Amino acid sequence: MYLTSQKVLAFTEDDLRKFLALAVPEGVYLDYKESLSKTSEKDSKREFLKDVTAFANAAGGQVFLGVKEPTDGVSVDGQIVGLDGGETLAQDLERLASTSIDPRIPGLKIKNIPLANGKSCICIHIPQSLGRPHMVQYEKNRLFYVRHSESSVPMSTHEIREAVLTSASAEAHARDFIKGKLSEARESLIGGQPAFFLQAMPLIRPESFWDILSAPYEKVIRGDMRRQRYSHYANLASDVAPRPTIDGLMGRDRRENSLWETETHRTGYVSLIYRDIRVNKIGEHDCYIIHSGTCDIFRAFCEMLKEILDVSETDVPYLLTVAYLNAKGTRIYTATQFDRFSEPYPKNEVVWPEHFRGVGEDLMPIAENMCLEMFNAFGFKQIVT
């Protein structure tokens, strides 16, 4: 795929011209159309639904409306035909997609691009979908399509079956991988040391392996941007150079006896194990204490994942999980409550509900939900400072 949903939503006429100057030909990820079918309104709608579902049932892609396919001797100005009433058309297409595609395509974006001459072009961003296969339900049509090379064609029975099986197995594979990593994290903890273990697993593998040892990734893993944003507690920023591993790159706060480590794999997997849990004396006993500042662990992790997705230009759904290991006896400290310490946690682990990040969705609301769920686990209805 050539563009992420974030890039599409920010597209301007200047961005369109720069993209067209690359002369990218039509193919499995890209289609150009001067207009939708002029035969009839119904044919136009069928054509739109066919193309959108075909991309979603394959590897995703973009459709440009009001744009000619690049050919020899045709300038960028010659490619840009434009459409009248682009804003209204974009809204109509959004409504059509929401009512005539089953199931709906998560992350589908339809962007109107105003032109200086008063016309518009439209960019339709179709992510590869975990909910495949998507069916066109329009009038009496009930059809499945898929993108092959430069064409959208009906899916064969075999392709429909494969799409169903692939979608069903993606989440199972992600959960199995996460479960295995969680077991490794448990085994790594010594002497009852508690730790937060956060994981983010792509439900659709990125189109290509990340160039994880390159400078842009190293900069993200070092955490310069997070250092300013989360300066009081857990910013996951370090002056220690990330260490290459067989899977990708490890970030850590220090070379020896590190308190936290992040792992970023070429395949899109990202994790954090965070052991810097403070000890307070309560009565005659030493207790591990967490508090509202602990929420910065979740925020910094989601911020790091967001930065990595931006650098890699990856736009796929993710499964995020959190576990607090060796939790028994841990208390939450609150400065504003009469009883400043919660009751000690009675079980050995706290396991958060799974969180799904859809294509193009912001990760930070997930971080805030993780924080609220931590307080819920210790008996609080809301986050307490």
C-alpha positions, 0 to 999 in steps of 0.5 A, a space after each residue: 500500500 502506498 499511503 496510510 490513512 493518516 496521510 490520506 486524511 491530510 492530503 491536499 492538492 499539493 500532496 496529490 501532485 507530488 504523488 502523481 509525479 511519481 507515476 505509480 502505475 495501477 496495480 494490486 494496491 492502486 486504481 485511478 478513475 476519471 469518474 465512476 460509471 457514466 452509464 447510470 447512477 446504479 452502475 456507478 454505485 455498483 462499480 464503487 462497491 465492487 472496487 472497494 470490497 475487492 481491495 479490502 478482500 485483498 491487500 488494501 489500497 487506494 482509489 483516486 477518483 477524478 484522476 487519469 492513469 499515468 501514461 507516457 506523455 501525460 503531465 500531472 496537470 493532464 492526469 488531474 481531471 477533477 470532479 464537480 461536487 466532490 464534497 457531496 459525492 464523498 459523503 454519498 459514497 461514505 453512506 453507500 459503503 456503510 449500508 451496502 457492504 457486509 460486514 463494514 470495512 473498519 478504517 475505510 476513509 474517503 477524502 475529498 481533495 479540493 482543487 484550485 480550479 473549484 473541482 475536486 479529486 477523491 482519494 478512497 483509502 481501503 485498509 486490508 481487512 481482518 473481517 474478510 470477506 466483505 460482500 456487496 449487498 446492493 439491490 439484488 446483488 450479493 457478490 464478493 470481489 477481490 483485487 487481482 493485478 489491475 482488475 477487480 474480479 469476482 472471488 472464487 469459492 476457494 478464495 472466499 473460503 481462504 479469506 474466512 480461514 485467514 481472518 479466523 486464524 489471525 487473532 488465534 495466532 496473535 493470542 498464541 504468540 502473546 501467551 508464549 511471550 507472557 510465559 517467558 516474562 513470568 520465567 524471567 522474574 526473580 524472587 517475586 519481583 513484580 512487573 508490568 508486561 505490555 504487548 502489542 501484536 499486529 493482527 495483519 502482518 506489515 507488508 514488509 519487515 521493518 528496517 528495525 536497525 535503521 536510525 529512525 527506529 533507534 531514535 524512537 526506541 531511545 525515546 527523545 520525544 517521550 522524555 519531554 512528555 512524560 518527565 515525572 515517572 515512566 517515559 521509556 527514554 534512555 541514553 543507552 543505545 538500543 541493542 540488536 537482537 535476533 528479532 529486532 531491537 531492544 531498548 533499556 534504561 541501563 546496560 546492567 540490571 535494567 529496570 525496564 526493557 522494550 522489544 521491537 520486532 521486524 514483524 511489528 510486535 512491540 513489548 515492554 517489561 517494567 520492573 521499577 515498582 517502588 517499595 514503601 513501609 506500611 506498618 511493619 511490612 514492606 509493600 510494593 506500591 503503584 499510584 496514578 503516576 504508574 499510568 505513564 507506563 501505559 501512556 509512554 508505551 502507546 506513545 512509543 507504538 504510535 511513533 513506531 507506526 508513524 516511522 514504519 508507515 504501518 497502518 494495521 489493526 493491533 491487539 494490545 494486552 497488559 499483565 501485572 505479574 507477581 501482583 500479590 500484596 501490591 497496594 495503590 497509593 492515593 494522596 487524596 483519599 482518607 485511606 491512603 493505601 488500598 487493600 493488598 491485592 490478593 492474587 498473583 496476577 492482574 490481567 487486563 481486558 484485551 484492547 483492539 486498535 483499529 486501522 487509523 485509530 488513536 492509541 492514547 484512549 487505549 492507554 487511558 482505559 488501561 489506567 482506569 482498569 488498573 484502578 478498577 482492579 484495586 477496587 476504585 471506580 475511577 483514577 485517583 491521584 
